[in-house]
Amino acid sequence: MLGKLFGRKKEEPLKENEVRVVLPEESYTLMEWKEDSMPCIGMLNSALIDFEHKQIFGWHLSVIIDFEETIDNGMPSEEEREIVDPFCDKLDEEIKAGGNALFLVRETWNKTRRLVWRVYDPEIAHQHLQYLVDHHRHPRPFDWCMEQDLEWGQAEWYFKQLRT
């Protein structure tokens, strides 16, 4: 009765070989380090460190955006952030749509912004990124790489930083 009052659907029983995955609420940890003597600033979704269903999101998607206006040490100017940050926020929302991806990390380093997700269906993410390129729906040039990584090896470096 309460479920009807509040508009909640009764959860259907799982079919054989089905898993119900609860996506963790994102929680961010600021990370700073140097790479090639250049500062790197990262925002890691630390909620994924103990995520139990990693194999379901077995694809590692990395998008790299090139900055046009930078200041000291390859960091973006305030004006550049005002252009790139809204695109990054919208892209994050679109890539995660329908629960197809989990945001992992955002890095700013050496005139670039790198966004990384863990993806369930790589074709959905690839088609969306290709659409953005084909229809010139991006404020700055970008490229992406998506690789299968069932063990989350490419994410392990970030998690190791949190454990130390």
N, C-alpha and C positions, 0 to 999 in steps of 0.2 A: 504494500500500500504506500509506504513512504517513497519508494522508488518511483511510483507513478506520480506522486505529488511534486517531486523535485525533478521530473523529466529524465531520470536515469534509466538506461536500458539495463535489463537483467543480463549479466554476462553469460554468453553462450559457453557451453562446455567445450573444452579443447578436443580437436580431432586427434587421431593417432598421429604421432610424429610432429605435432604442432607445439610451439612454445610461445607463451605470452611473455613479452619483453616490456618491462617498464623502463622508459628512457629516464636516465638520471637528470635531475635539475642541474643546469650548468652552474659551476662555481669556479671562479677564476683566481689564479695565482700569478702575480707579476714575477717575471724572471728577467734577469739582466746578466749578460755575459759578453765576452769579446770573441770575435772570430776574425782571423786575418787582421788583427790589431784594430778592428772596427767594432764599435758598440752594437750590440743586438739587444732589442727589447722584445720580450714575448709575453703574451697573455695566454696561459695554459688553462684549459678546462680540467681542473684537477679532480672533478667529480668522476672522471673516467678511469682513474687509477685502479679502482676496485670493481669496475664494471664487469659483471659476470658473463655476459653474452657477447664477448668480443668477436668470436668467430662469425657471428651473424653480420657484423659490419666489417667484412674481410677485405675491403678495398681502401687503399690509402690515396686520397685525392689531395694534390698540392696545386694551388693556384698562385702564380707569381705575377704581381702587378709592378710595372716600372714607373717610378716617380719621375716627373719632369722638373720640378723645382725642389731643390734640397738646400739645407743649411749645413752646418758643421757635421763632419763625420758621416755624411750620406743620409742624415735624417731629413724627413720631409719638412718643408716650411709650413707655417700655420695655414696659409692659403692652399697649399697642396693637400693638407689633411682635410680641409673643408670640401675639396673635390673628391678625394679618394675614399674617405671614411663612409660617407653615405652609400656609395657603390658597394663597399665591403659589407656593410650592414644588410643591404638589400640582397646581395648575393648569398650571404649566410642564410637569410630567411628562405630564399628560393631553393638552395641546395638541400636544406633540412626539411623542406615541405613534405608533408605526408609521412614523416618519420623515416625518410630514406637515408638520412645521414646524421652523424653526431659531430658537432664542432670539436676540434682538438686544440688547435693553437693558432695564434696570430703573431707573426714575427715582423719586426721592422729592422732592416739591416741593409747597409750599403746601397742606397737608392732604390730599395725594393720593399714591397709588402708581400708577405707570404701568408696565405690562409690554408689551413689543413683541416680536412674532415675525414672521418671514417664513414664509408659508404656501404649501404646494403646492395642496391642495384646500380652498377656502374653505368649502364646504358642511359638511365634517366638523367643522371648528372652530366654525362658526356653530351647528350642531346641538348640539354639546357645551355651549357657553355658554348656549344657550337652555334646555337641560335643567337646568343649574344654577339658572337663574333660576326656571323653572317649578316646580322641586321644592325651592326655598329652601335650596340647598346652598352657601351662602356666608355668611361671618360679618359682612360689611359690604356696603352697596350698591355695585354696580359697573355700568359700562356699557362697551360696546365699539364699535369702528368698524373696518371692514375695507374696504380699497380696493385695487383693482388698481394695481400700481406695478411694472411689468416692468423698469424701468431702476433701481429702488432709489433713486429721488430722495429719498424721505422718510428714508432711512437715511444719505444722503450727508453731512449735517451732522455726524453723529457721527464718521464716518470722517475727515472733514476735520480734526477736532480732534486726531486721532491723528497726522496727517501734519505738523501745525505744531509 
